[in-house]
Amino acid sequence: MNATLYSIATLVVPLVFAIVFHEVAHGWMARALGDPTAWERRRLSLNPLRHVDPVGTIILPGALKLMGLPVFGWAKPVPVNYRRLNNPKRDMAFVGAAGPVTNFILALLAAIALGLLVRVADTQAEPAFWLRFTADNLQNFILINTFLGMFNLIPLPPFDGSRILRGILPMSGARMMDRIEPYGILVFMGIFLVLPYLVPGLHLVDRIVLPPVQWLVEQYQHVAAWAAGPEPM
């Protein structure tokens, strides 16, 4: 298989499922806390077609992968009506946290699956193509879920971190977050895209997001090694 096509093939499925589970987790948490909006609009399905955004889920991540940049993307947001939550201020924090927490759990499960796959591969003189392909998918699934979860913890609207921060701030702080929210994406682009362009070396994603991502990926690698068992003598 062409190397580029292989790279895309091992990226698309992990990315789509990471994003879909992330969004559905928001909806399920909202429903558990009193807001059935996502369920009413049939957005709690794991069918990717209900959630995929052509640009955010496919085109942008593929382009980032080909350029060797950190891969991220988005799906169609699951609708949440915070007024229908039992305790809107507090519960919106739980709804926001549900997405990243789900990504971290999925990365953990993928690490265990990768370790078990290594056990199977060690029994074969020449690992089959499907084993290598599955292993590459699992490795990308770990990386994508870890990055997606950590990236969404940035405490700026519209990211999940802002929902969590708003839930724990006093009302004066929450009102300030509400005033920032309409301009959140512009603030993000200014800090994380325009500023590094104007001042080379100020790549804040590299400085703020990637170090904890790299640390967490290392922990998942330890889990995978544990699941793989001791190396054969």
KAUR-V195692 format. One line per field, one symbol per residue. phi: phi as a letter, one per 30 degrees, with the letter a starting at -180 (. if undefined). A space follows every 10 residues. Layout:
phi: ???
This chain:
phi: .edddddddd cddedddddd dedddedddd ddcjcceddd chccdddedd bdceddcbdd dddddddice cbaacdeddb cdddddbedd dddddddedd dddddddddd dddddddded dddcdbeded dddddddddd dddddddddd dddedbdcdd eddddddcdd eddddddddd edcedddedd dccdedddbe jcdddddcdd eddddddddd ddddddddid ddd
